[in-house]
Amino acid sequence: MEFIGRDLLKKIRETDLLGENAHSIYSPPYRPLLSYEQILEKNPRFAAVNILLYLKDDEWHLPLMLRAKNENDRHSGQISLPGGSRDEGDKDFAETAIRETSEEIGIEKHYVRIIREMSPIYIPPSNFYVRPFISYTKKNPEFFLQESEALELIEIPVSSILNLSTEPEIMVLPSSRGIEVPVINFNGYIIWGATSMILSEFSQLLKNM
C-alpha cells in the first residue's frame, strides 16, 4: 500500500465486503450463526473497534494490543483491536472507535480519519455486537498504553494481513473451551476469535481491491 491518497481511499471504500464468508474462515467451530433479529433479542452491548493504519519505516502497519488481565472481562489476556463500548455521548460508532483507540493506546484522535465501516460481528461469550472500522492517521502515532486495558502493543505490517492464509493454523487454547480453533500466529502472538475474523475480512478486502 502506497501513501493513502484519493485513489486508494476510493478503492478501500468501494471494494465489496465479504462479511460472514470472510469471518467464517477464522470462526471458532462452536460459534452460532444468528440473524440480526436473534442478536437483538439477546439485548447485546454495542461496541466499536478500529483498524488504524499508520506508516512505520515506510510501511503501513496496524496496532493490536494484549489485553490486561481482568476477572470481569471475558476477553482479558487475549489480543484485540483497540476499541470498546459505545458511550451515550458518542454521536455514532465511528466516534466510539476513535475515542476508544485514543483512550486505550494514546493516539491523538484529531489526526485520525475514518475510511469506512466493515461488517458487524456478534461475540456470544461477552454478548457484544461490534462495529469494526478502518481508519488512518497521517501523523505517525506515539503510543501510550492505558495500563488498565492494555499490557502490550503489537505492531503488525499490513503486508502480513494481506498474505493471511485462508487455511489457518488450528490450535487448542486455554480460553477456547479446550476446542481446536483457527488462529493467526504472528511471531508467536496468537490472535483468534472476533479479532482474527475481522482481520480476515480486512485481508479479503485488500486482496480484492
Steps between C-alpha positions, in 0.01 A plus 500: 500500500638833398416829669128513565384734225164550339529200266586257777238644733245457222602136448477419871159666524355340188633145522227256597514349846470124534344502845429153634684336209820662627413471870432126473859423396618590853179430690510260798298189408259549790402857400127517416373675187225737611283744309503866597158455657625205709797705614279790607286259702806437717517871589867527401743769603619715209865574430740609226857403416755665276750380241732803514743525209822695548845518340803354672832467316318582174263207544137502609430338837206452734505466880359219708518481876540228759212559737570539871386226737157580637273246665194695379613491135427179307773595252772604744846376414406470133623704205253749359453807286467826693136575574226469754143578603305785353441786743179699509698809400635344178317639200555177304703178499783661304548743787500205741776331300718811495438591865577150626814481285620826650422390855651152476818558301546876534483617139396858424144458378478825304752354250289188438278480193240227451520328161203266526301265718531124463250221566368487858570192707325348802712357783289247698725448807485869596171585323659785305385614157808662350530751216855492350650798317805565285676831560839661444717767654738716299704574812709207616351426840677486833336228704419538869322194632216522748638258760157387619415390144820410316815318609684512169475657156548275198583673170409291196604583143200518270692274262462221758122545491497516121668159497268351761437133428150378414604166652587616852705325761288311754576501873342407832518799734429530874222749421346301212313249718760237416379500138717542192461849352654679200766754593732760354849433631698823466852448631366293788210733578182294470204693361164330486125548539336825393833677440623238255158496330506877450858485370392223263244733342760778483739260327237403242420867439866576430532203266190600303592866453 
